[in-house]
């Protein structure tokens, strides 16, 4: 182990990381009651400190930029604290009820925003109940983690939020939950107004032991707060959420079940939460008085002040029966001082515990291997086809969108690509008419022998038509959040170009988008459904990237669909930026995609990939093979590259 003075940016040895993981898994398994696996964060989620995928796989960042401000031993404690937070979600969060409520929200984007608000309220709630199930090093590590994150927090009114109401509101919501005190107050009166509207519900949710009631309270807050992003585009709203939540290492965790309901408990932060609500309401009223032109001493001003100060000072009781003061202590007014008094020697104690794990591999109580291993656990540690059985999916047939003008603009762009691509494909199909060829074996050609030409190709062979036009094509479009912006437009253009081109040859095409949304592993949107009609192609414009993606499941789903077709040749094309499988690590996700692609090829399908502006193409090379993918950086490259790729695919037909 490293010395206490060394900073946390030194890489962990594998032995150190294994020791930490084993300690986490042992704690988590005992708390949740089923086998829990702890792994590093996936490549596509790099930058996150921790999150949970599915129900039984907790991801903790082995290395992170955040650790540079800590010593090596403090970084180990911090990682353990993040893990405790994640396992508390698996104990207390009512995921089933949350998913049910999310279904009532009409669009995937708004479902995502509801999930964000819910998570920001759920985080302090589960921490509130932590002492009911954990103690000792684990509870100390959680408190250490909370304090360190708050220490690094910037004032809500700071330049990082640029006075934007949504950002200031989210920043305040997080600080109110984590500490109970908002650093620096608000510079946006709108943010303060919405904070004061929703703070009572947030306070109630934090102290509510019933997980389903917390979901309902979060839904109330979401319906009020969504006015803050009304009129913004989804990408602008996501950027605002991400810029704030990233600073606090907030990320959504997945799971299943209803969670535990426990008796109410007093949160040490409640006294400051109550005072913060009171303080912000007073400031809002002062702003209103100033705007209305009230002057001190007037009857109206006296009435307002009487109303403001009507709260009883001295000793009061909160919902948990805990005594609290009307005014916060002076040392806590600006967020100074610690709320949680964690063990000051925790870093050294934790380092010694990890050293014992390394020196004695069998030290401590290992997770019980006989415990239930849910499907998601098995899927992460091994590659088995059985993992894909019983996966939830939601198949949505897209309606034709009223975007005639937009589609016409897209066709104008596509025309410069479709024309050359049709010409290239015509050559492929014209060359497929059959005929004769001279070879080194077969039936002797008298014509060739009489010509006097010196050659070893003295035989002729009848070339049978390959029926290359007797084919069908299935297109999959990755609609995960990373496909936003220019990638989204490039993916839509590539799909429309291929659909329009194959329509010219009357070749059946199916086009389906895939993504992962909250509560649904494979959310599949069906645009073009073999008829390849104009209104179906136009519906591709309705595709909206968001969430994550489960490539390997959708590849298997598409392969199963293709195998039912009667055409002689069957093509499967995946349009993506290359980040696979939402609950795998990057390496395992690539392995799963590769296996799904190989299984499709063994079943007689031809599979190729189109990378959309991928910075790194090594993943595509490993998944598809070096000759069976193209990387489209500029739209005009699509015609030549796609034609060349299709030639490679069909040359052996």
C-alpha positions in Angstrom: 0.0 0.0 0.0 1.1 3.6 -0.6 2.1 6.1 2.1 -0.5 8.4 3.5 1.1 11.5 2.0 0.9 10.2 -1.6 -1.9 11.6 -3.7 -4.7 9.5 -5.2 -3.6 9.8 -8.8 -1.2 6.9 -8.4 -2.6 3.8 -10.1 -3.9 1.0 -7.9 -2.2 -2.4 -8.2 -4.4 -5.2 -9.2 -4.0 -6.7 -5.7 -5.2 -3.5 -4.1 -8.2 -3.2 -6.4 -9.1 -6.9 -5.9 -9.0 -6.4 -2.1 -11.3 -3.3 -2.3 -13.7 -5.1 -4.6 -13.9 -8.1 -2.4 -14.6 -6.0 0.7 -17.4 -4.2 -1.2 -18.9 -7.4 -2.6 -18.9 -9.0 0.9 -20.7 -6.0 2.4 -23.1 -5.5 -0.5 -24.1 -9.2 -0.7 -24.8 -9.4 3.1 -27.0 -6.2 3.0 -29.0 -6.9 -0.2 -29.5 -10.7 0.4 -28.4 -11.7 -3.1 -25.0 -12.1 -4.8 -23.6 -8.6 -5.8 -20.8 -8.1 -8.2 -18.5 -5.0 -8.1 -16.6 -4.0 -11.2 -14.9 -1.0 -12.7 -17.0 1.5 -14.6 -17.6 0.7 -18.3 -15.7 2.6 -21.0 -18.8 4.3 -22.2 -19.4 5.6 -18.7 -15.9 6.9 -18.1 -16.0 9.9 -15.8 -18.7 8.5 -13.5 -17.6 7.7 -9.9 -20.2 4.9 -9.5 -23.5 3.6 -10.7 -25.5 0.3 -10.7 -26.5 -1.6 -13.8 -29.4 -4.0 -13.8 -30.0 -5.2 -10.2 -26.8 -6.8 -9.0 -23.8 -5.3 -10.7 -22.3 -2.2 -9.0 -19.7 -0.2 -10.9 -17.1 1.8 -9.0 -14.4 3.9 -10.7 -11.1 2.3 -10.1 -9.3 5.4 -11.3 -10.9 8.9 -11.5 -9.8 12.5 -11.8 -11.6 13.3 -8.5 -9.1 11.1 -6.6 -6.2 13.5 -7.4 -7.4 15.8 -4.5 -7.1 12.9 -2.0 -4.4 10.8 -0.6 -4.2 7.2 -1.8 -5.8 5.9 1.4 -8.5 8.6 1.3 -9.3 7.6 -2.3 -9.8 4.0 -1.1 -12.2 5.2 1.6 -14.0 7.4 -0.9 -14.5 4.5 -3.3 -15.9 2.5 -0.5 -18.3 5.3 0.4 -19.5 5.5 -3.2 -20.2 1.8 -3.1 -22.2 2.1 0.2 -24.3 4.8 -1.5 -25.0 2.5 -4.5 -25.9 -0.5 -2.4 -28.3 1.7 -0.4 -30.3 2.2 -3.6 -30.6 -1.5 -4.0 -32.0 -1.7 -0.4 -34.3 1.2 -0.2 -35.3 2.5 -3.7 -38.6 1.3 -5.0 -37.5 0.7 -8.6 -40.7 -1.1 -9.6 -43.0 1.7 -8.6 -40.6 4.3 -10.2 -40.7 2.4 -13.5 -44.5 2.2 -13.3 -44.8 6.0 -12.7 -42.3 6.7 -15.5 -44.5 4.9 -18.0 -47.2 7.5 -17.5 -44.8 10.2 -18.8 -45.3 10.5 -22.6 -41.8 10.8 -24.1 -38.5 9.1 -23.4 -36.9 12.5 -22.9 -39.3 13.6 -20.2 -39.0 10.1 -18.6 -35.3 10.8 -18.4 -35.9 14.2 -16.8 -38.2 12.6 -14.2 -35.5 10.0 -13.5 -33.0 12.8 -12.9 -35.2 14.7 -10.5 -36.2 11.5 -8.7 -32.5 10.4 -8.3 -31.5 13.8 -6.9 -34.2 13.5 -4.3 -33.6 9.8 -3.6 -29.9 10.2 -3.0 -30.2 12.1 0.3 -33.2 10.0 1.3 -31.3 6.7 1.2 -28.4 8.3 3.0 -30.8 9.4 5.7 -31.6 5.8 6.4 -28.0 4.5 6.1 -27.5 4.1 9.8 -30.4 1.6 10.0 -28.4 -1.0 8.1 -24.7 -0.1 8.2 -22.2 1.1 10.8 -18.5 1.1 11.5 -16.2 1.6 8.6 -19.0 1.5 6.0 -21.0 4.3 7.6 -17.9 6.3 8.2 -16.9 5.9 4.6 -20.3 7.1 3.4 -20.1 10.2 5.7 -16.5 10.9 4.5 -17.7 10.7 0.9 -20.6 13.1 1.5 -18.3 15.6 3.2 -15.6 15.6 0.6 -18.1 16.1 -2.2 -19.7 19.0 -0.4 -16.3 20.6 0.4 -15.6 20.8 -3.4 -19.0 22.3 -4.2 -19.1 25.8 -5.7 -21.6 28.5 -4.6 -24.9 28.1 -6.4 -24.7 31.7 -7.6 -21.1 31.1 -9.0 -20.0 31.7 -12.6 -20.3 28.0 -13.4 -24.0 28.3 -13.6 -24.0 31.7 -15.5 -27.1 32.8 -13.7 -29.2 30.2 -15.5 -32.3 29.4 -13.5 -32.3 25.6 -14.3 -28.6 25.1 -13.3 -29.0 27.2 -10.1 -32.1 25.2 -9.2 -30.4 21.8 -9.7 -27.3 22.9 -7.8 -29.4 24.1 -4.9 -31.5 20.9 -4.9 -28.3 18.8 -4.6 -26.7 21.0 -1.9 -30.0 21.1 0.0 -30.1 17.3 0.0 -26.4 16.7 0.7 -25.9 19.3 3.4 -29.1 21.3 4.0 -27.3 24.6 3.2 -27.1 26.3 -0.1 -23.7 27.8 -0.7 -23.8 31.4 -1.9 -27.5 31.7 -2.3 -29.2 32.4 -5.6 -28.5 35.0 -8.3 -31.6 33.9 -10.2 -34.9 35.0 -8.6 -36.6 32.4 -10.8 -34.4 29.6 -9.4 -35.2 30.7 -5.8 -38.9 30.9 -6.6 -38.9 27.3 -7.9 -36.7 26.1 -5.0 -39.2 27.5 -2.5 -42.1 25.9 -4.4 -40.6 22.5 -4.3 -38.4 22.5 -1.1 -41.2 21.3 1.2 -41.9 18.3 -1.0 -38.2 17.6 -1.3 -37.8 17.8 2.5 -40.8 15.5 3.0 -39.3 12.9 0.5 -35.9 12.9 2.2 -37.6 11.9 5.5 -40.2 9.5 4.0 -39.4 5.8 4.8 -41.9 4.5 2.2 -40.2 4.3 -1.2 -43.3 4.5 -3.3 -44.4 7.7 -1.5 -41.0 9.2 -2.3 -41.6 8.4 -6.0 -44.9 10.2 -5.8 -43.3 13.2 -4.2 -40.6 13.2 -6.9 -43.3 13.2 -9.5 -44.9 16.3 -7.9 -41.5 18.1 -8.0 -40.9 17.0 -11.6 -44.2 18.4 -12.7 -43.5 21.8 -11.0 -39.8 22.0 -12.0 -40.2 21.1 -15.7 -41.3 24.6 -16.4 -37.6 25.5 -15.9 -36.6 23.6 -19.1 -39.8 24.4 -21.1 -38.7 25.8 -24.5 -35.3 24.3 -24.3 -34.2 21.6 -26.7 -33.6 18.1 -25.3 -29.8 18.5 -25.9 -29.7 21.9 -24.1 -31.6 20.5 -21.1 -29.4 17.4 -20.9 -26.3 19.6 -21.1 -27.6 21.7 -18.2 -28.4 18.6 -16.1 -25.0 17.0 -16.9 -23.0 20.1 -16.2 -24.4 20.3 -12.7 -24.7 16.6 -11.8 -21.2 15.8 -13.1 -19.7 18.1 -10.5 -21.3 16.1 -7.7 -20.7 12.7 -9.4 -24.5 12.1 -9.5 -25.7 9.3 -11.8 -28.8 7.2 -12.1 -28.8 3.7 -10.7 -30.9 0.8 -12.0 -32.4 -2.1 -10.1 -35.6 -4.0 -9.4 -37.9 -4.6 -6.4 -39.9 -2.4 -4.1 -37.2 -1.6 -1.5 -37.4 -1.8 2.2 -39.7 0.5 4.3 -38.3 1.4 7.7 -39.5 3.4 10.7 -38.8 7.1 10.3 -35.5 8.4 11.5 -34.1 11.8 12.3 -31.5 13.2 9.9 -28.9 15.5 11.5 -29.2 17.8 8.4 -32.9 18.5 8.9 -32.3 21.5 11.2 -30.3 23.2 8.5 -32.8 22.2 5.8 -35.6 23.8 7.7 -33.6 26.9 8.3 -32.5 27.1 4.6 -36.2 26.9 3.5 -37.0 29.7 5.9 -34.0 31.8 4.8 -34.7 31.5 1.1 -38.4 32.4 1.6 -37.4 35.5 3.4 -35.0 36.5 0.6 -37.8 36.0 -1.9 -40.2 38.1 0.0 -37.5 40.9 0.3 -37.2 40.8 -3.5 -40.9 41.1 -3.9 -41.1 44.0 -1.4 -38.3 45.8 -3.2 -39.9 45.3 -6.6 -43.3 46.5 -5.3 -41.6 49.7 -3.9 -42.4 49.0 -0.2 -40.5 51.2 2.2 -39.6 50.3 5.7 -42.2 51.4 8.3 -45.2 51.3 5.9 -48.3 49.3 7.0 -47.8 46.8 4.1 -44.2 46.2 5.0 -45.1 45.5 8.6 -47.7 43.0 7.5 -45.3 41.2 5.3 -42.6 41.1 8.0 -45.1 39.8 10.5 -46.0 37.0 8.1 -42.4 36.2 7.4 -41.5 36.0 11.1 -44.6 34.1 12.2 -42.5 31.0 12.5 -41.9 30.1 16.2 -38.3 30.4 17.2 -36.6 28.6 20.0 -36.9 24.8 20.2 -39.2 23.1 17.7 -39.6 19.5 16.6 -39.3 18.2 13.0 -41.3 15.2 11.6 -38.8 12.8 13.2 -39.3 14.2 16.6 -35.8 15.8 16.6 -35.3 19.1 18.2 -34.2 21.9 15.9 -33.4 25.6 16.3 -35.1 28.4 14.3 -31.7 29.9 13.2 -28.7 27.9 12.0 -25.6 28.2 14.0 -23.2 30.9 12.9 -20.5 28.5 11.7 -23.0 26.7 9.4 -24.5 29.8 7.7 -22.2 29.5 4.6 -21.8 25.8 4.6 -18.7 25.7 6.8 -18.0 23.0 9.3 -18.8 19.3 9.1 -22.3 17.9 9.4 -21.1 14.3 9.8 -18.4 13.6 12.4 -16.7 10.6 10.8 -13.7 8.9 12.3 -10.6 11.1 11.7 -8.5 8.0 11.5 -10.7 6.3 9.0 -8.1 6.4 6.1 -5.4 4.7 8.2 -7.9 2.1 9.6 -9.2 1.3 6.1 -5.7 1.0 4.7 -4.8 -1.6 7.4 -8.0 -3.5 6.6 -7.2 -3.6 2.9 -3.6 -4.7 3.7 -5.0 -7.7 5.6 -7.2 -8.6 2.6 -4.1 -8.6 0.4 -1.8 -10.6 2.9 -4.5 -13.1 3.7 -6.6 -13.9 0.7 -9.2 -15.7 2.8 -9.4 -13.1 5.5 -12.9 -11.8 6.3 -16.2 -13.3 5.3 -16.4 -13.9 1.5 -19.7 -13.6 -0.3 -21.7 -16.8 -0.1 -21.4 -18.5 -3.5 -24.5 -20.5 -3.0 -26.6 -17.4 -3.0 -28.9 -16.6 -5.9 -27.0 -15.1 -8.9 -29.6 -13.2 -11.0 -29.4 -13.1 -14.7 -27.7 -9.7 -14.8 -24.8 -11.1 -12.6 -24.2 -14.1 -14.9 -24.4 -11.8 -18.0 -21.5 -9.7 -16.7 -19.1 -12.5 -15.8 -19.6 -14.9 -18.6 -20.8 -15.0 -22.2 -23.8 -17.3 -22.6 -26.7 -17.1 -25.0 -29.1 -17.9 -22.1 -28.6 -14.4 -20.7 -30.8 -13.0 -23.5 -33.9 -15.0 -22.5 -36.6 -13.0 -20.7 -35.1 -9.6 -21.4 -37.8 -6.9 -21.3 -38.4 -5.1 -24.6 -40.8 -2.5 -25.9 -41.5 -2.5 -29.6 -42.9 0.8 -30.9 -44.1 1.3 -34.4 -43.3 4.9 -35.4 -46.1 6.8 -37.0 -45.3 8.9 -40.2 -44.2 12.3 -39.0 -45.4 15.5 -40.4 -42.0 16.6 -41.7 -42.5 16.8 -45.5 -40.3 19.8 -45.8 -37.6 18.4 -43.6 -37.7 15.1 -45.5 -37.4 17.0 -48.8 -34.4 18.8 -47.5 -32.9 15.4 -46.4 -33.5 14.0 -49.9 -31.8 17.0 -51.5 -28.7 16.1 -49.5 -29.1 12.4 -50.1 -29.6 12.8 -53.9 -25.8 13.5 -54.3 -25.2 10.1 -52.5 -28.1 8.0 -53.8 -27.3 8.5 -57.5 -23.7 7.3 -57.4 -24.7 4.4 -55.1 -27.4 3.2 -57.4 -24.9 3.3 -60.3 -22.4 1.3 -58.4 -25.0 -1.3 -57.3 -26.3 -1.6 -60.9 -22.9 -2.8 -61.9 -23.0 -5.5 -59.2 -26.4 -6.8 -60.3 -25.7 -6.5 -64.1 -22.5 -8.5 -63.7 -24.6 -11.1 -62.0 -26.3 -12.2 -65.3 -24.2 -15.3 -65.7 -22.2 -16.5 -68.8 -18.9 -18.2 -69.5 -15.4 -17.9 -67.9 -12.1 -19.4 -68.9 -10.4 -21.5 -66.1 -7.5 -23.9 -65.5 -9.9 -26.9 -65.2 -13.3 -28.0 -66.5 -14.4 -28.6 -70.1 -11.8 -28.0 -72.9 -12.7 -24.9 -75.0 -12.1 -25.7 -78.7 -12.4 -22.0 -79.4 -9.7 -21.1 -76.9 -7.4 -23.9 -78.2 -7.9 -22.8 -81.9 -7.0 -19.2 -81.0 -3.3 -20.0 -80.6 -3.2 -18.0 -77.4 -0.5 -19.2 -75.0 -2.3 -19.6 -71.7 -3.1 -22.2 -69.0 -6.8 -21.1 -69.0 -7.8 -23.6 -71.8 -11.0 -24.7 -70.2 -14.4 -23.0 -70.0 -16.9 -22.9 -67.1 -20.5 -21.9 -67.1 -21.1 -19.1 -64.5 -24.5 -19.4 -63.0 -26.3 -16.2 -61.9 -25.9 -15.6 -58.2 -29.3 -14.1 -57.8 -27.7 -11.2 -56.0 -30.9 -9.1 -56.3 -32.8 -11.8 -54.4 -31.9 -10.3 -51.1 -33.3 -8.3 -48.1 -31.7 -5.8 -45.8 -32.3 -5.1 -42.1 -30.9 -1.8 -40.7 -30.4 -1.2 -37.0 -29.8 2.4 -35.8 -28.1 3.0 -32.5 -30.3 5.6 -30.7 -28.3 5.9 -27.5 -27.6 9.3 -26.0 -24.1 9.4 -27.5 -25.7 9.6 -31.0 -27.0 13.1 -30.4 -26.1 16.1 -32.6 -24.2 15.6 -35.8 -24.1 11.8 -35.3 -27.9 11.7 -35.1 -28.2 13.5 -38.5 -25.5 11.3 -40.1 -27.2 8.1 -38.9 -30.6 9.3 -40.2 -29.0 10.3 -43.5 -27.2 6.9 -43.9 -30.5 5.0 -43.1 -32.5 7.1 -45.6 -29.9 6.7 -48.3 -29.9 2.9 -48.0 -33.7 2.7 -47.8 -34.1 4.9 -50.9 -31.4 3.1 -52.8 -32.8 -0.4 -52.2 -36.3 0.9 -52.9 -35.0 1.6 -56.5 -34.1 -2.1 -56.9 -37.4 -3.2 -55.1 -35.3 -5.0 -52.5 -37.2 -5.4 -49.1 -35.8 -3.3 -46.3 -36.5 -3.2 -42.5 -35.2 -0.3 -40.4 -35.3 -0.3 -36.6 -33.9 2.0 -33.9 -32.7 0.6 -30.6 -31.9 2.2 -27.2 -32.3 1.6 -23.5 -34.8 3.7 -21.5 -35.6 3.6 -17.8 -37.2 0.3 -17.0 -36.9 -1.2 -20.5 -33.7 -2.9 -21.6 -34.5 -2.9 -25.3 -36.7 0.0 -26.5 -37.0 -0.7 -30.2 -38.7 1.7 -32.6 -39.7 0.3 -36.0 -39.6 2.7 -38.9 -39.5 0.9 -42.2 -41.2 -2.5 -42.2 -40.3 -4.4 -45.4 -42.7 -2.4 -47.6 -40.2 0.4 -47.6 -43.0 2.9 -48.3 -42.3 6.6 -48.5 -44.3 7.3 -45.3 -42.2 4.7 -43.5 -38.9 6.2 -44.7 -40.1 9.6 -43.5 -40.8 8.3 -40.0 -37.0 7.8 -39.6 -36.9 11.5 -38.9 -38.8 10.9 -35.7 -35.9 9.0 -34.2 -34.8 10.6 -30.9 -31.5 9.4 -29.3 -31.4 9.1 -25.5 -30.5 6.8 -22.7 -28.1 3.9 -23.4 -28.2 0.9 -25.7 -28.2 -2.9 -25.6 -26.6 -3.7 -29.0 -26.2 -7.5 -28.6 -29.8 -8.1 -27.7 -31.1 -6.1 -30.7 -28.6 -7.8 -33.0 -30.0 -11.2 -32.0 -33.6 -9.9 -32.2 -32.8 -8.7 -35.8 -31.1 -11.9 -36.8 -34.2 -13.9 -35.6 -36.4 -11.6 -37.7 -34.2 -11.9 -40.8 -34.1 -15.7 -40.6 -37.9 -15.7 -41.2 -37.5 -14.0 -44.6 -37.7 -16.1 -47.8 -35.1 -14.2 -49.8 -32.0 -16.1 -50.8 -29.5 -13.5 -49.3 -30.0 -11.7 -46.0 -28.0 -8.6 -45.0 -27.9 -7.1 -41.5 -26.4 -3.6 -41.1 -25.8 -1.8 -37.8 -25.3 2.0 -37.8 -23.6 3.1 -34.6 -20.8 5.1 -33.0 -19.4 2.0 -31.5 -20.2 2.1 -27.8 -21.9 -1.3 -26.9 -24.2 -2.8 -24.3 -25.5 -0.7 -21.5 -24.8 -2.9 -18.5 -21.5 -4.4 -19.6 -18.0 -3.0 -19.2 -16.7 -1.8 -22.6 -14.5 -4.9 -23.1 -17.3 -7.4 -22.3 -19.8 -5.4 -24.3 -17.5 -5.7 -27.4 -17.2 -9.4 -26.8 -21.0 -9.8 -26.5 -21.5 -7.9 -29.8 -18.9 -9.9 -31.5 -20.5 -13.1 -30.4 -24.0 -12.0 -31.5 -22.5 -11.0 -34.9 -20.7 -14.4 -35.2 -23.9 -16.3 -34.3 -25.8 -14.3 -37.0 -23.1 -15.2 -39.6 -23.3 -18.9 -38.6 -27.0 -18.7 -39.3 -26.3 -17.7 -42.8 -26.7 -13.9 -42.5 -24.2 -11.3 -43.9 -23.5 -8.7 -41.2 -21.6 -5.4 -41.6 -21.4 -2.2 -39.7 -21.4 1.5 -40.5 -19.5 3.6 -38.0 -20.8 7.2 -37.6 -17.8 9.6 -37.0 -16.2 7.1 -34.7 -13.0 8.4 -33.2 -11.7 4.9 -32.5 -12.5 2.2 -35.0 -10.7 -0.7 -33.2 -14.0 -1.7 -31.6 -15.6 -2.1 -35.1 -12.6 -4.0 -36.4 -12.9 -6.5 -33.5 -16.7 -6.9 -33.8 -17.2 -7.0 -37.6 -13.8 -7.9 -39.1 -11.5 -5.4 -40.9 -13.3 -5.7 -44.3 -16.9 -5.5 -43.0 -17.3 -2.0 -41.6 -16.9 1.5 -42.8 -16.4 4.8 -40.9 -18.5 7.7 -42.3 -16.9 11.0 -41.4 -18.3 13.0 -44.3 -21.7 12.3 -45.8 -20.4 12.4 -49.3 -18.1 9.4 -48.5 -21.2 7.2 -48.0 -21.8 6.3 -51.7 -18.3 5.0 -52.5 -17.7 3.4 -49.2 -21.1 1.7 -48.9 -20.9 0.4 -52.5 -17.4 -1.0 -51.8 -18.6 -2.6 -48.6 -21.6 -4.2 -50.3 -19.4 -5.5 -53.1 -17.2 -7.2 -50.4 -20.3 -8.7 -48.8 -21.9 -10.1 -52.0 -18.8 -11.2 -53.9 -19.2 -14.8 -52.8 -22.9 -15.1 -53.5 
